Amino acid sequence: MKRLTMLLLFTSLFGYAQIDYKGLIKNVEDITYETDIKAHFKGIPFSEEYSEIEFDDERFLRFHGVIVNKVTFSDSWSGKVINIKPFNENADYEKIKAKLFELYGEPETSERTTRISYEWETDNKQISLSINLQGEEEEEEEEEEEEEEETVQGVFKDFDSLTIVLKQE
């Protein structure tokens, strides 16, 4: 009887101590203009400064399956602005770009010597994805290194921004 009591005690203590992390995972792509941000992300730690709300817990944030390090929400004259920073910027850039191409088709592309920017626009949102490129001087020095170690990004230097502007319908 004593063993049964101890077994029930330990089961009850440790059974309720587990947290359902999958239930806390929030997908940023589910947000619309009408979404109550604090209610949608309930249970996830955030900071608030003036009219900007920031969530920065990579355990719970996703954007089309990609782990997100930080999401910032703010209001502007054009709508609700969402700035997304992926957890692994270099590796996740290609995943995000491929998913956006798949969902929204061919974007407007703006290419400069130091930056590439892609823009998609729908009736209720505008999505902008941009990266910084290596300068030509840096590129020549690193070409020898890249020949030894092939990279998918080519002239990719670093992630610049992923911004979504939600428009009121």
N, CA, C and O of each residue as an XYZ file, in Angstrom:
676
protein
N       0.813     -1.183      0.000
C       0.000      0.000      0.000
C       0.868      1.263      0.000
O       0.559      2.258     -0.656
N       1.962      1.182      0.759
C       2.865      2.317      0.838
C       3.501      2.591     -0.533
O       3.658      3.744     -0.932
N       3.863      1.518     -1.246
C       4.462      1.666     -2.579
C       3.463      2.281     -3.556
O       3.825      3.133     -4.367
N       2.226      1.855     -3.476
C       1.187      2.390     -4.349
C       0.973      3.879     -4.089
O       0.807      4.657     -5.028
N       0.976      4.269     -2.839
C       0.822      5.681     -2.475
C       1.990      6.500     -3.012
O       1.783      7.576     -3.573
N       3.199      6.012     -2.850
C       4.386      6.715     -3.355
C       4.354      6.815     -4.877
O       4.703      7.851     -5.442
N       3.940      5.746     -5.534
C       3.840      5.749     -6.989
C       2.835      6.797     -7.461
O       3.113      7.544     -8.399
N       1.693      6.854     -6.830
C       0.679      7.851     -7.186
C       1.161      9.272     -6.907
O       0.884     10.185     -7.685
N       1.871      9.462     -5.818
C       2.403     10.774     -5.476
C       3.395     11.253     -6.532
O       3.281     12.377     -7.019
N       4.366     10.416     -6.891
C       5.354     10.797     -7.897
C       4.719     11.008     -9.270
O       5.105     11.921     -9.999
N       3.763     10.177     -9.619
C       3.082     10.322    -10.905
C       2.348     11.657    -10.969
O       2.406     12.350    -11.984
N       1.667     12.013     -9.905
C       0.925     13.272     -9.916
C       1.858     14.473     -9.922
O       1.569     15.463    -10.594
N       2.959     14.415     -9.199
C       3.895     15.534     -9.162
C       4.586     15.747    -10.500
O       4.660     16.876    -10.987
N       5.086     14.685    -11.092
C       5.841     14.818    -12.328
C       4.952     14.849    -13.561
O       5.366     15.368    -14.598
N       3.776     14.323    -13.481
C       2.856     14.336    -14.620
C       2.366     15.726    -14.948
O       2.193     16.048    -16.124
N       2.135     16.559    -13.952
C       1.630     17.912    -14.179
C       2.744     18.930    -14.379
O       2.474     20.061    -14.782
N       3.969     18.559    -14.112
C       5.082     19.488    -14.240
C       5.517     19.676    -15.686
O       6.261     20.610    -15.984
N       5.075     18.817    -16.580
C       5.485     18.923    -17.973
C       4.712     20.036    -18.670
O       3.510     20.196    -18.454
N       5.400     20.795    -19.497
C       4.785     21.891    -20.240
C       4.597     21.444    -21.679
O       5.487     20.829    -22.266
N       3.455     21.748    -22.239
C       3.163     21.412    -23.629
C       3.711     22.518    -24.531
O       2.997     23.465    -24.862
N       4.995     22.394    -24.930
C       5.619     23.419    -25.756
C       4.991     23.495    -27.145
O       4.908     24.580    -27.721
N       4.549     22.367    -27.692
C       3.934     22.385    -29.022
C       2.679     23.243    -29.032
O       2.368     23.882    -30.037
N       1.960     23.259    -27.920
C       0.761     24.085    -27.824
C       1.072     25.568    -27.771
O       0.216     26.392    -28.093
N       2.291     25.922    -27.366
C       2.683     27.329    -27.280
C       3.276     27.866    -28.579
O       3.415     29.081    -28.727
N       3.630     26.995    -29.522
C       4.237     27.445    -30.773
C       3.231     28.262    -31.571
O       2.103     27.829    -31.806
N       3.659     29.448    -31.982
C       2.797     30.365    -32.733
C       3.407     30.629    -34.100
O       4.606     30.876    -34.224
N       2.563     30.573    -35.126
C       2.995     30.830    -36.495
C       2.699     32.279    -36.851
O       1.553     32.723    -36.783
N       3.729     33.005    -37.227
C       3.587     34.423    -37.543
C       2.725     34.621    -38.784
O       2.043     35.639    -38.900
N       2.744     33.667    -39.713
C       1.955     33.811    -40.941
C       0.447     33.780    -40.687
O      -0.329     34.144    -41.570
N       0.019     33.351    -39.496
C      -1.409     33.315    -39.164
C      -1.960     34.678    -38.749
O      -3.174     34.831    -38.611
N      -1.103     35.654    -38.551
C      -1.519     36.979    -38.084
C      -2.190     37.749    -39.225
O      -1.686     37.774    -40.348
N      -3.329     38.374    -38.923
C      -4.008     39.265    -39.871
C      -4.084     40.654    -39.252
O      -3.673     40.851    -38.108
N      -4.604     41.604    -39.994
C      -4.725     42.971    -39.495
C      -5.605     43.023    -38.248
O      -5.348     43.809    -37.336
N      -6.639     42.188    -38.208
C      -7.602     42.201    -37.103
C      -7.133     41.422    -35.875
O      -7.768     41.515    -34.824
N      -6.061     40.668    -35.968
C      -5.595     39.816    -34.875
C      -5.180     40.643    -33.660
O      -4.456     41.631    -33.785
N      -5.648     40.225    -32.488
C      -5.195     40.813    -31.230
C      -3.853     40.147    -30.907
O      -3.812     38.977    -30.529
N      -2.776     40.886    -31.056
C      -1.422     40.337    -30.952
C      -1.173     39.701    -29.583
O      -0.689     38.571    -29.502
N      -1.498     40.413    -28.521
C      -1.228     39.883    -27.173
C      -2.045     38.623    -26.898
O      -1.550     37.697    -26.255
N      -3.277     38.577    -27.371
C      -4.111     37.387    -27.159
C      -3.593     36.211    -27.985
O      -3.587     35.076    -27.508
N      -3.156     36.475    -29.227
C      -2.651     35.410    -30.102
C      -1.385     34.772    -29.523
O      -1.209     33.556    -29.597
N      -0.516     35.587    -28.955
C       0.759     35.107    -28.420
C       0.704     34.892    -26.906
O       1.736     34.929    -26.236
N      -0.479     34.672    -26.376
C      -0.655     34.490    -24.933
C       0.237     33.346    -24.433
O       0.275     32.265    -25.020
N       0.945     33.611    -23.342
C       1.821     32.607    -22.751
C       3.267     32.733    -23.186
O       4.137     32.063    -22.630
N       3.543     33.579    -24.174
C       4.910     33.770    -24.657
C       5.426     35.100    -24.108
O       4.739     36.115    -24.219
N       6.630     35.113    -23.515
C       7.156     36.361    -22.954
C       7.357     37.426    -24.033
O       7.757     37.119    -25.156
N       7.072     38.686    -23.673
C       7.243     39.784    -24.621
C       7.670     41.042    -23.886
O       7.566     41.136    -22.663
N       8.149     42.000    -24.654
C       8.454     43.319    -24.100
C       7.682     44.342    -24.921
O       7.411     44.137    -26.104
N       7.339     45.428    -24.280
C       6.548     46.455    -24.953
C       7.190     47.807    -24.690
O       7.465     48.169    -23.546
N       7.424     48.550    -25.770
C       7.998     49.877    -25.649
C       7.238     50.803    -26.582
O       7.247     50.617    -27.799
N       6.585     51.793    -26.013
C       5.722     52.715    -26.745
C       4.665     51.905    -27.488
O       3.859     51.227    -26.850
N       4.647     51.956    -28.804
C       3.624     51.208    -29.550
C       4.199     49.953    -30.205
O       3.579     49.383    -31.103
N       5.376     49.522    -29.761
C       6.039     48.363    -30.355
C       6.012     47.187    -29.382
O       6.367     47.327    -28.211
N       5.587     46.031    -29.880
C       5.558     44.809    -29.077
C       6.579     43.844    -29.670
O       6.583     43.609    -30.879
N       7.447     43.282    -28.823
C       8.509     42.393    -29.304
C       8.460     41.048    -28.584
O       8.422     40.977    -27.355
N       8.464     39.991    -29.385
C       8.551     38.623    -28.873
C       9.906     38.086    -29.303
O      10.259     38.177    -30.479
N      10.672     37.527    -28.372
C      12.014     37.059    -28.732
C      12.353     35.732    -28.061
O      13.347     35.620    -27.342
N      11.527     34.748    -28.304
C      11.765     33.419    -27.748
C      11.663     32.391    -28.871
O      10.564     31.992    -29.256
N      12.806     31.967    -29.392
C      12.841     31.078    -30.562
C      12.196     29.722    -30.313
O      11.951     28.982    -31.266
N      11.916     29.379    -29.076
C      11.254     28.101    -28.798
C       9.818     28.086    -29.312
O       9.279     27.020    -29.609
N       9.196     29.256    -29.418
C       7.768     29.312    -29.698
C       7.390     29.987    -31.010
O       6.226     29.914    -31.403
N       8.309     30.635    -31.701
C       7.977     31.432    -32.878
C       8.387     30.737    -34.167
O       9.507     30.238    -34.284
N       7.469     30.707    -35.141
C       7.731     30.091    -36.449
C       7.170     30.982    -37.557
O       6.185     31.694    -37.363
N       7.817     30.929    -38.718
C       7.314     31.574    -39.927
C       7.445     30.556    -41.048
O       8.549     30.298    -41.526
N       6.348     29.986    -41.463
C       6.307     28.923    -42.477
C       7.290     27.802    -42.147
O       8.017     27.328    -43.020
N       7.305     27.389    -40.897
C       8.141     26.278    -40.459
C       9.565     26.646    -40.092
O      10.307     25.797    -39.597
N       9.966     27.885    -40.319
C      11.319     28.337    -40.003
C      11.322     28.914    -38.587
O      10.439     29.692    -38.228
N      12.309     28.533    -37.794
C      12.419     29.040    -36.426
C      12.758     30.528    -36.464
O      13.678     30.955    -37.163
N      11.998     31.303    -35.700
C      12.169     32.753    -35.670
C      12.757     33.159    -34.325
O      12.281     32.736    -33.271
N      13.792     33.979    -34.374
C      14.446     34.452    -33.163
C      13.688     35.606    -32.519
O      13.539     35.653    -31.298
N      13.204     36.546    -33.351
C      12.546     37.730    -32.818
C      11.486     38.227    -33.794
O      11.698     38.230    -35.007
N      10.336     38.649    -33.250
C       9.264     39.247    -34.042
C       8.865     40.546    -33.366
O       8.628     40.586    -32.158
N       8.793     41.611    -34.158
C       8.400     42.913    -33.638
C       7.161     43.390    -34.373
O       7.109     43.349    -35.602
N       6.163     43.842    -33.626
C       4.923     44.370    -34.191
C       4.838     45.855    -33.875
O       5.101     46.275    -32.747
N       4.471     46.648    -34.875
C       4.259     48.078    -34.663
C       3.197     48.557    -35.645
O       2.870     47.867    -36.610
N       2.670     49.737    -35.387
C       1.674     50.331    -36.279
C       2.315     51.460    -37.060
O       3.147     52.200    -36.534
N       1.924     51.589    -38.323
C       2.391     52.697    -39.152
C       1.210     53.201    -39.972
O       0.113     52.649    -39.896
N       1.439     54.236    -40.745
C       0.364     54.799    -41.565
C      -0.105     53.815    -42.629
O      -1.235     53.916    -43.107
N       0.745     52.868    -43.004
C       0.378     51.915    -44.061
C      -0.262     50.636    -43.526
O      -0.772     49.839    -44.313
N      -0.249     50.420    -42.209
C      -0.851     49.222    -41.621
C      -0.035     48.713    -40.453
O       0.827     49.421    -39.932
N      -0.305     47.480    -40.040
C       0.484     46.843    -38.980
C       1.763     46.298    -39.597
O       1.725     45.601    -40.611
N       2.883     46.615    -38.989
C       4.182     46.196    -39.517
C       4.744     45.082    -38.637
O       4.809     45.207    -37.414
N       5.149     43.990    -39.290
C       5.768     42.856    -38.600
C       7.198     42.727    -39.123
O       7.407     42.525    -40.319
N       8.175     42.843    -38.237
C       9.573     42.618    -38.597
C       9.995     41.284    -38.003
O       9.823     41.040    -36.808
N      10.548     40.425    -38.847
C      10.895     39.065    -38.441
C      12.398     38.861    -38.587
O      12.987     39.206    -39.611
N      13.008     38.295    -37.551
C      14.433     37.957    -37.604
C      14.568     36.455    -37.382
O      14.312     35.971    -36.280
N      14.969     35.708    -38.417
C      15.120     34.251    -38.271
C      16.234     33.895    -37.294
O      17.151     34.681    -37.055
N      16.133     32.694    -36.736
C      17.127     32.221    -35.778
C      18.475     32.010    -36.452
O      19.498     32.483    -35.956
N      18.485     31.301    -37.582
C      19.714     31.038    -38.326
C      19.597     31.774    -39.658
O      19.135     31.206    -40.647
N      20.015     33.033    -39.681
C      19.766     33.909    -40.820
C      20.276     33.358    -42.146
O      19.543     33.373    -43.135
N      21.497     32.878    -42.188
C      22.073     32.416    -43.454
C      21.353     31.199    -44.012
O      21.001     31.175    -45.192
N      21.133     30.204    -43.190
C      20.494     28.970    -43.664
C      19.010     29.171    -43.932
O      18.472     28.614    -44.889
N      18.346     29.959    -43.099
C      16.899     30.116    -43.221
C      16.473     31.055    -44.341
O      15.321     31.008    -44.771
N      17.370     31.903    -44.822
C      17.035     32.819    -45.910
C      16.518     32.059    -47.131
O      15.490     32.426    -47.699
N      17.215     31.020    -47.530
C      16.802     30.247    -48.708
C      15.460     29.559    -48.486
O      14.638     29.496    -49.401
N      15.231     29.042    -47.281
C      13.948     28.395    -46.977
C      12.802     29.397    -47.058
O      11.757     29.116    -47.644
N      13.011     30.561    -46.466
C      11.971     31.597    -46.476
C      11.705     32.067    -47.896
O      10.551     32.187    -48.305
N      12.757     32.331    -48.645
C      12.607     32.808    -50.024
C      11.865     31.781    -50.870
O      10.966     32.141    -51.630
N      12.226     30.517    -50.748
C      11.560     29.461    -51.521
C      10.078     29.368    -51.164
O       9.237     29.210    -52.048
N       9.759     29.463    -49.886
C       8.361     29.378    -49.452
C       7.559     30.572    -49.961
O       6.417     30.406    -50.390
N       8.133     31.764    -49.922
C       7.431     32.950    -50.415
C       7.237     32.889    -51.929
O       6.189     33.295    -52.432
N       8.231     32.389    -52.659
C       8.084     32.193    -54.106
C       6.955     31.205    -54.382
O       6.144     31.420    -55.283
N       6.903     30.129    -53.612
C       5.875     29.102    -53.790
C       4.474     29.655    -53.512
O       3.535     29.363    -54.253
N       4.332     30.441    -52.464
C       3.017     30.947    -52.065
C       2.541     32.143    -52.881
O       1.366     32.224    -53.237
N       3.453     33.075    -53.180
C       3.044     34.341    -53.792
C       3.554     34.551    -55.212
O       3.237     35.564    -55.835
N       4.331     33.617    -55.730
C       4.803     33.726    -57.101
C       6.030     34.609    -57.241
O       6.762     34.854    -56.282
N       6.233     35.075    -58.457
C       7.405     35.886    -58.794
C       7.284     37.280    -58.169
O       6.273     37.953    -58.366
N       8.297     37.721    -57.419
C       8.221     39.035    -56.769
C       8.771     40.152    -57.647
O       9.367     39.904    -58.696
N       8.561     41.380    -57.201
C       9.287     42.510    -57.772
C      10.675     42.442    -57.165
O      10.816     42.315    -55.948
N      11.690     42.523    -57.990
C      13.053     42.378    -57.498
C      13.829     43.660    -57.726
O      13.774     44.248    -58.806
N      14.544     44.084    -56.712
C      15.401     45.259    -56.808
C      16.817     44.814    -56.469
O      17.108     44.445    -55.332
N      17.694     44.852    -57.471
C      19.072     44.407    -57.261
C      20.017     45.590    -57.345
O      19.983     46.366    -58.300
N      20.853     45.713    -56.340
C      21.900     46.726    -56.325
C      23.223     46.005    -56.102
O      23.251     44.785    -55.943
N      24.302     46.750    -56.090
C      25.600     46.096    -55.920
C      25.793     45.535    -54.517
O      26.563     44.593    -54.328
N      25.101     46.103    -53.535
C      25.300     45.631    -52.164
C      24.050     45.040    -51.529
O      24.074     44.662    -50.358
N      22.944     44.955    -52.294
C      21.694     44.494    -51.682
C      20.721     43.963    -52.730
O      20.646     44.480    -53.844
N      19.974     42.915    -52.353
C      18.870     42.409    -53.172
C      17.617     42.469    -52.318
O      17.622     42.070    -51.153
N      16.545     42.974    -52.911
C      15.279     43.078    -52.198
C      14.171     42.463    -53.047
O      14.087     42.722    -54.247
N      13.322     41.648    -52.419
C      12.173     41.033    -53.080
C      10.908     41.578    -52.431
O      10.847     41.726    -51.210
N       9.895     41.878    -53.247
C       8.628     42.368    -52.699
C       7.457     41.651    -53.341
O       7.367     41.524    -54.562
N       6.557     41.182    -52.474
C       5.309     40.563    -52.901
C       4.178     41.415    -52.349
O       4.276     41.929    -51.235
N       3.102     41.570    -53.122
C       1.967     42.343    -52.632
C       0.667     41.625    -52.959
O       0.456     41.170    -54.083
N      -0.204     41.530    -51.953
C      -1.539     40.965    -52.124
C      -2.543     42.024    -51.673
O      -2.162     43.148    -51.347
N      -3.816     41.663    -51.657
C      -4.843     42.613    -51.229
C      -4.693     43.020    -49.770
O      -5.014     44.151    -49.405
N      -4.207     42.101    -48.930
C      -4.166     42.398    -47.503
C      -2.769     42.432    -46.883
O      -2.644     42.634    -45.675
N      -1.720     42.241    -47.681
C      -0.370     42.315    -47.114
C       0.677     42.631    -48.169
O       0.501     42.376    -49.361
N       1.769     43.194    -47.684
C       2.940     43.463    -48.508
C       4.130     42.847    -47.786
O       4.364     43.128    -46.611
N       4.880     42.009    -48.491
C       6.004     41.292    -47.885
C       7.293     41.744    -48.560
O       7.385     41.786    -49.787
N       8.278     42.077    -47.751
C       9.567     42.520    -48.265
C      10.667     41.682    -47.617
O      10.738     41.576    -46.392
N      11.521     41.091    -48.448
C      12.642     40.270    -47.985
C      13.902     40.825    -48.628
O      13.971     40.943    -49.851
N      14.899     41.166    -47.820
C      16.122     41.709    -48.403
C      17.358     41.152    -47.706
O      17.338     40.805    -46.525
N      18.433     41.082    -48.486
C      19.721     40.612    -47.972
C      20.808     41.578    -48.412
O      20.646     42.314    -49.386
N      21.906     41.566    -47.693
C      23.080     42.339    -48.073
C      24.032     41.421    -48.828
O      24.146     40.231    -48.531
N      24.707     42.001    -49.805
C      25.648     41.238    -50.620
C      27.073     41.649    -50.305
O      27.322     42.732    -49.775
N      28.000     40.773    -50.638
C      29.413     41.088    -50.467
C      29.809     42.085    -51.539
O      29.349     42.004    -52.678
N      30.676     43.040    -51.162
C      31.210     43.978    -52.145
C      32.142     43.253    -53.092
O      32.596     42.149    -52.791
N      32.436     43.856    -54.234
C      33.276     43.187    -55.234
C      34.681     42.918    -54.708
O      35.272     41.887    -55.029
N      35.227     43.839    -53.895
C      36.562     43.622    -53.339
C      36.551     42.418    -52.400
O      37.433     41.562    -52.462
N      35.549     42.365    -51.536
C      35.426     41.233    -50.610
C      35.192     39.946    -51.379
O      35.691     38.883    -51.012
N      34.421     40.063    -52.456
C      34.038     38.887    -53.228
C      35.259     38.229    -53.863
O      35.375     37.003    -53.853
N      36.180     39.040    -54.420
C      37.364     38.484    -55.062
C      38.238     37.749    -54.047
O      38.770     36.677    -54.336
N      38.382     38.339    -52.849
C      39.196     37.704    -51.819
C      38.584     36.384    -51.358
O      39.298     35.430    -51.049
N      37.267     36.345    -51.318
C      36.607     35.157    -50.788
C      36.311     34.109    -51.856
O      35.900     32.998    -51.521
N      36.510     34.440    -53.144
C      36.253     33.469    -54.210
C      37.134     32.240    -54.054
O      36.681     31.115    -54.262
N      38.410     32.456    -53.681
C      39.314     31.330    -53.499
C      38.828     30.441    -52.353
O      38.872     29.214    -52.449
N      38.366     31.069    -51.268
C      37.859     30.301    -50.135
C      36.586     29.558    -50.514
O      36.385     28.420    -50.088
N      35.726     30.184    -51.306
C      34.459     29.576    -51.697
C      34.664     28.405    -52.648
O      33.867     27.466    -52.654
N      35.732     28.449    -53.457
C      35.992     27.336    -54.359
C      36.267     26.070    -53.558
O      35.878     24.973    -53.958
N      36.938     26.232    -52.431
C      37.213     25.084    -51.576
C      35.942     24.608    -50.887
O      35.698     23.406    -50.785
N      35.133     25.552    -50.416
C      33.904     25.213    -49.692
C      32.729     25.854    -50.432
O      32.508     27.059    -50.313
N      31.981     25.066    -51.187
C      30.867     25.548    -52.004
C      29.713     26.019    -51.122
O      29.302     25.302    -50.209
N      29.186     27.216    -51.383
C      28.040     27.721    -50.625
C      26.870     27.935    -51.563
O      27.044     28.291    -52.728
N      25.685     27.715    -51.041
C      24.467     27.865    -51.825
C      24.163     29.332    -52.075
O      23.636     29.679    -53.131
N      24.484     30.198    -51.123
C      24.116     31.594    -51.215
C      24.930     32.390    -52.234
O      24.483     33.458    -52.651
N      26.081     31.927    -52.644
C      26.894     32.652    -53.603
C      27.432     33.931    -52.997
O      28.350     33.890    -52.178
N      26.865     35.090    -53.394
C      27.347     36.375    -52.916
C      26.610     36.854    -51.668
O      26.739     38.014    -51.277
N      25.847     35.977    -51.051
C      25.109     36.307    -49.830
C      26.081     36.713    -48.731
O      27.020     35.977    -48.427
N      25.858     37.882    -48.136
C      26.706     38.324    -47.027
C      25.975     38.160    -45.702
O      26.442     37.441    -44.818
N      24.843     38.815    -45.560
C      24.050     38.649    -44.347
C      22.597     39.044    -44.580
O      22.259     39.725    -45.549
N      21.773     38.604    -43.680
C      20.335     38.841    -43.738
C      20.074     40.290    -43.360
O      20.631     40.783    -42.379
N      19.232     40.978    -44.127
C      18.913     42.364    -43.810
C      17.570     42.461    -43.103
O      17.505     42.878    -41.947
N      16.487     42.076    -43.797
C      15.177     42.186    -43.146
C      14.124     41.327    -43.826
O      14.220     40.999    -45.009
N      13.129     40.979    -43.046
C      11.903     40.353    -43.529
C      10.778     41.138    -42.870
O      10.571     41.052    -41.660
N      10.058     41.902    -43.676
C       9.018     42.788    -43.166
C       7.702     42.467    -43.842
O       7.636     42.300    -45.060
N       6.653     42.384    -43.034
C       5.303     42.175    -43.550
C       4.457     43.345    -43.083
O       4.408     43.648    -41.891
N       3.788     44.005    -44.025
C       2.865     45.083    -43.684
C       1.462     44.552    -43.933
O       1.096     44.239    -45.066
N       0.679     44.453    -42.861
C      -0.705     43.985    -42.963
C      -1.608     45.180    -43.209
O      -1.583     46.155    -42.459
N      -2.405     45.097    -44.268
C      -3.297     46.202    -44.626
C      -4.710     45.905    -44.150
O      -5.123     44.749    -44.054
N      -5.431     46.960    -43.858
C      -6.826     46.803    -43.468
C      -7.649     46.560    -44.721
O      -7.499     47.264    -45.720
N      -8.519     45.562    -44.662
C      -9.322     45.222    -45.845
C     -10.545     46.091    -45.953
O     -11.329     45.938    -46.890
